Amino acid sequence: MTRIDFYHYADDKLRFACRLAAKAYDQSTRLVVYTPDAHVLGAFDKALWTFQSTRFVPHAFAGTAIAAETPVILAPSGEDLPHHDVLLNLAPEWPPFFASFERLLEIVAVDEEDKARARERYAFYRKRGYDIKVNNIESAEKPLGR
């Protein structure tokens, strides 16, 4: 069964998502970053390029020729995913295909609208019996591994 981690409360959700992607890459964990919102996915792609000036987090969009060899995949859907290790959800709703992953990461921002949507996702997962862990952003430096 998929293990779910909520991280709260992020001042900058995309920047924290970049931290998680960099950590996944450092730990050789394969990550899929999901949102159907093309604007958010594009902003995350750009943020990964500018996140840190001294390093690079290899990433590609799902369905591209290099996706199978790339550790971080940006995906607007559950189609054409080369791996199902860790899923990072940047969508406001639960990903319909999350159960095919070993682990799901949810980031909760500080604004009330995002908190309310996160509560709905949390209730959805809890009602279905998933193991959920809530993490403070400050303690997010621990490993992403299984």
N, C-alpha and C positions, 0 to 999 in steps of 0.2 A: 504494500500500500504506500502511496506517495506520502512522504514526510513534508510538512509545510512549516515554513519559517516566516513570521511577520517581523519586520524591522520598523520600529517607530521611534521618534517622529523626525523625519528628514526635513531639514531646512530647504534643501535643494534635491528633489527626487532624482533628477537625471545625474547630478554629480555623485550622489550616493550609489546609483546604479552603475556608474563608471567604476567606483571603488570596488563594488562586488564583482564586476566583470574582470577587473585587473587581478583581484584576489583569486578568482576562479582560474584565470590563465596561469598565475604564479603557482597554483597548486595542481596544474595539469588536469583541471576539471573542465569538462565540456559543458558549455552554457548556451541555451537558447533564450534570447530576449524577445518577448512577444508584446505586440500591440497592433491592433488593426488600424490605428490612426497613423497614416503615412507621415503627417507632420511631426508627430512625437518620435516615430522611428527614424526619420531623417535628422531630427535634432539630437537624438541619442548617437547616431552615426557620427555626426559632426563633433559631439562632445567627446566621444572616444578618441578622435584625432587630436583634440586640443586639451584633453584631461591633464596630461603630464608631458612636459616638454622633453624629458629625458628618456622616455620609454614609449613603446608601442604595444597595444593590445590587438593582436590579429583578429579581424572580424570580417564577415561577409554576409550578404543577404541570402536567405534561403532560396534555393533553386538556381543559384549561380554555379558555374563550373568548378569553382574552388571551395564550395561550401563543405564538401565531405572531408576536406583536409584542414578546415578552419575551426579553431576551438570555440569561437564566439560567433553565434549565428543570430542575425536580426530577422525576425519573422513576423509578417502581417497576418499569418494564419497557421494552422497546424499542418499545412501541406508542405511537401518537399523538405522535411526535416531530416538531416543526416544522423542525428543521435537524439537520445531521450534521457540524458543524465539529469541535468538541472535546468529548470525553467524559471526565468525571471519575468514576472508579469508586470508590465507597465500600463496595462489596460484598466479602466475603471471597473470592469466586470471580471468574474472568474473566467479563465481560459477554458473553453469547452473540451479541450483535449489534455488537460493537466494530468489526468490519471495515468497517462502513458509515460510519465516521467517519474524518476526515483525521488526527486525533490522539487518543491516549488518554493520560490522566494517571492514575498510580497513586501513592497515598501509603502509605508504610510507617511504622507506628508503632514505638515503641521496645520494646514488649513482645515476648517471644519467640514467642508464638502468632501475632501479626500478621506478624512477620518470616518465620515458617515458611510461612504462607499466601502471602505475597508471593513467596517463593522458588518456590513451586509455580506461581504465575501467570507469573513470569519464565521459568521452564523451558518452560511451555506456549507462550508467545509465541516464545521463542528457537527451539524445535524447529520451529516453523512459518515461520521465516525473517524475522520482523519486525525492523525496525531499532529497537533499544532503547538509550535513553540513561539513565544513572543520574546523578541530580543530588543534591547535598547541599542540605539545607534552607537553609543559609546563602547559597547561591548562587542561590536561587530568585527573585531579583528581576529576572532577565532577561525579555525579552518572551515572550509565549505565541504570538505570530504564527507563521506558516508558515515 
